[in-house]
Amino acid sequence: MRDSFLREPQVELFFQAYLIGLLLGHLPFLSGDLGLGLLLAKFFYSLPILFVLFVFYRIKFVSINSRPFLWGFIIFIATLVLVVVIFFSLQGGVDDFTRKDLALLEILLMVSAPSLLVTCIYFPVAISLRLRRSVG
């Protein structure tokens, strides 16, 4: 049973982890005036990233399902590194930074990191629980 479970993609868990991560990671920002608008903007701006991650998951689902915690950690770190690299490339390099430029990176990481962290924790836990339930 365990081998057959790892051989099929868990698409519903993938999207469930995304939505739960988006909602739970955004809870601290809902108390402000712009909370709901920021949630909708974060949802629409994250759709292209979600599409790329979904294609990656469909290609490598066997290895991701067999080691979900490792892949969750890799995706979390890779996404944060990608955000930093994009920010540096848009700003023209490391030499040109001022405090005002760094504030944009801090806001971007502050808004996206909690959702990403919750997603990268929820998906491996859900895979592990489903695997334990199917074996036992």
Secondary structure by P-SEA (a helix, b strand, c coil): caaaaaaccaaaaaaaaaaaaaaaaacccccccaaaaaaaaaaaaaaaaaaaaaaaaaacaaaaaacaaaaaaaaaaaaaaaaaaaaaaaacccccccaaaaaaaaaaaaacaaaaaaaaaaaaaaaaaaaaaaac
